[in-house]
Amino acid sequence: MGQPWPPLLLLLWGWGAGAQQGTQPFSIRIEGDVTLGGLFPVHARGPAGVPCGEVKKEKGIHRMEAMLYALDQINADPQLLPNLTLGARILDTCSRDTYALEQSLTFVQALIQKDTSDVRCADGRPPLLTRPERVVAVVGASASSVSIMVANVLRLFAIPQISYASTAPELSDNNRYDYFSRVVPPDSYQAQAMLDVVKALGWNYVSTLASEGNYGESGVEAFVQISREAGGVCIAQSMKIPREPRAGEFDKLIKRLMETPNARGIIIFANEDDIKRVLEATRRANLTGHFLWVGSDSWGSKISPILRQEEVAEGAVTILPKRASIDGFDQYFTSRSLQNNRRNIWFAEFWEDDFKCKLTRPGAQPEEAARKCTGSAGTPVMFNENGDAPGRYDIFQYQLTNTTVPGYKAIGQWTEYLRLNIEEMQWSGGQRDIPSSVCSLPCGPGERKKMVKGVSCCWHCELCDGYQYQLDEFTCETCPFDMRPNPNRTACRPTPIVKLEWSSPWAVLPVCLAMGGILGTTFVVVTFVRHNDTPIVRASGRELSYVLLTGIFLIYAITFLMIAEPGVVVCATRRLFLGLGMALSYSALLTKTNRIYRIFEQGKKAVTPPRFISPTSQLAITFSLSAVQLVGTLAWLGALPPHSVIDYEEQRVPNPEAARGVLKCDMSDLSLICCLGYSLLLMVTCTVYAIKARGVPETFNEAKPIGFTMYTTCIVWLAFVPIFFGTAQSAEKIYIQTMTLTVSMSLSASVSLGMLYVPKVYVIIFHPEQNVAKRKRSFKAAATAVSASTRLSQKGSERQNGADAAPASK
């Protein structure tokens, strides 16, 4: 310090000195062998044009008295600094960094050498200059922005500085602030503690609010950075309160915060004045209880920020570095009065402001523990390599209702990790349930998250639809073909397997028709067998009748095979008899119709009967026609052996709850139609011959029932086709198609049975005496008709050839 300082420092000193003279600063001076500097925000920041505002009791007067008390304790203890007393020069920063810089220049005046060689008194002698006391160290300041401004000057003069409340993370930079230390942890610890609180409360979407300056901006920046690195918490909005807010500024801030109403949690790094104005604006906006405040140590457990705004602040969670109460200081401070505390030049102003109020004190900060390993409160005093105290915080919550004494209640602490008593917390209106501050509510079971681009905490919930289930938080996967999702769509379960049951309503009608048909057919067969040699049975063509009745019986019997549980035997029998019964029936009808048609057609041409009309020939023709169906079916069984399958596609309806796997034979709709195709061809051919034989003599009454039978059968099968294929997409397809097929076959068999054999059975049973006479008349009429037809045919032929008709007729 022996050499003159650069002109820039001299200019700075001169500017500061001039400013001090202009503002007439006040300071506390305590004589001592060693002088310590002190910087305290005794007053709040004043309005525009005025440096200082109202007195600040907690952050200003209380803390400054703590320094004076510490000086008294040290000077009164001869073992601490023997033969040495501590003095002090304490200044008011007025909570403004520029004003604090002007005041702090007082601390370096003694270290600046002035060149006074050219200065002389009026008589020519050199002047006698009073040298200011030398400040060896500075205690302060409170606000980080003030500490940063002052530290940049003090480091030039190698003056140590220890802060009792500045927590900005940038002050941990040992290269820039190598003479700065603090007894409070930096905001990086505080930001981590606040983030842990947010996570413990289950919040993931919050906004931040900071006072402009190093403290607020650095604190929010640390919180944002730590939350981004840790993940799980998103920042909805980050807003800054200007140093000199204009009218209505805080109302605009609240309005902007409501643009993201789900972000109810507000992380606030702000000074006391800004906190109070934010709460006032919230009350004016009628949003009491909406915002969930998480305040930094500048809020702590102070009363002033929430005074007359208690309902708005209810439920606020605040952070404060760990502190201990010093009984001696409590006694000292409460005993201060205007008479015994004249050294504090601001105490009278404090007394006036607080005269009618009960004096409350939040407790001393640990700043008085200076150079001992253990402070006067019994707590250790430690600094890391960056001059920072370790991170140790108490967590408070302001509780107003359901408590005997409204105020701040300790609910936890943070020392590298969080210990929070959530059971002791309560929120606006005294509610115990933790309110939410999330961008999106958790998705329900069976829903996947569709993330909002750029915001990891916001998503839309999409239900896994159709046959999908929730594979993980973000993915829906389709269940395997033989499975369906469970009701909450969190897993897959086997699809139920169904088959046509005997008790099903769909089986009642076919079974009733089949049983009635089998009984009727059996009755006809028994009747014919008992009257096998009667004229009416023989005239009915008993050989073909038995074949036809056998086919009708098989048609009825196939109903039971269609309802029986599918298996290898059942499926093989279905294939074999499904078309065989119809083939036998229609082969017999076709043979009989063809025989009638050929007899009457031949009678028109000649007296000689047509060929192949004997019973043996008729049976041979019938079995030959039926053999085609039998051979084709056997070839099908050999090429594709039958087996049962579970069809999961047939009843895979849009609603998975209604999905079923259908146990059935491996027979497709096309295979079924092909199986019945040959029988349908026989039916159509038989119908054609029935139409051709419609002109037979009226007394030959068997052709007409056959014709009516075929017409009715065609109508039944024409109705079957659209019903069968029209239900291909129905959920009840297997039941409807089975019922349609069996009913159609039973109806066609019933028509054949009813038209061809019921009248004959009636005559046989109830009018046996008419059998012979009636049948003789029928045969006589038929012979006469054949003979007449033959003669007419011969006459026409002779006339056409120009021959004599009379000899021909003879």
Secondary structure, DSSP 8 states (H G I E B T S, - for coil): --S---HHHHHHHHHHHHHHHHH---EEEE--SEEEEEEE--EEE-STT-SEEEE-IIIIIIHHHHHHHHHHHHHH-TTTSTT--EEEEEEE-TT-HHHHHHHHGGGGGGG-----TT---TTS----------EEEEE--SSHHHHHHHHHHHGGGT--EEESS---GGGG-TTT-TTEEESS--HHHHHHHHHHHHHHTT--EEEEEEESSHHHHHHHHHHHHHHHHH-S-EEEEEEEE-SS--TTHHHHHHHHHTTSTT--EEEEE--HHHHHHHHHHHHHTT-TTT-EEEE-TTTTT-SGGGTT-HHHHTT-EEEEE-----HHHHHHHHT--TTT-TT-TTHHHHHHHHTTS--------GGG--SSSB-TTS-B----TTS-----EEEEEEE-SSSSS-EEEEEEEESSSEEE-GGG---GGG--S-----SS----TTEEEEEETTEEEEEEEEE--TTEEE-SSS-EEE--TTEEE-TTSSSEEE--EE---TTSHHHHHHHHHHHHHHHHHHHHHHHHHHTTTSHHHHHT-HHHHHHHHHHHHHHHHHHHHHHS---HHHHHHHHHHHHHHHHHHHHHHHHHHHHHHHHHHHHTT-SS--SS-SHHHHHHHHHHHHHHHHHHHHHHHHHS---EEEEEEEE--SSGGG-EEEEEES--HHHHHHHHHHHHHHHHHHHHHHHHGGGS-TT-TTHHHHHHHHHHHHHHHHHHHHHHHHTTT-TTHHHHHHHHHHHHHHHHHHHHHHHHTHHHHHHHHH-TTHHHHHHHHHHHHHHHHHHHHHHHHHHHHHHHHT--HHHHH-
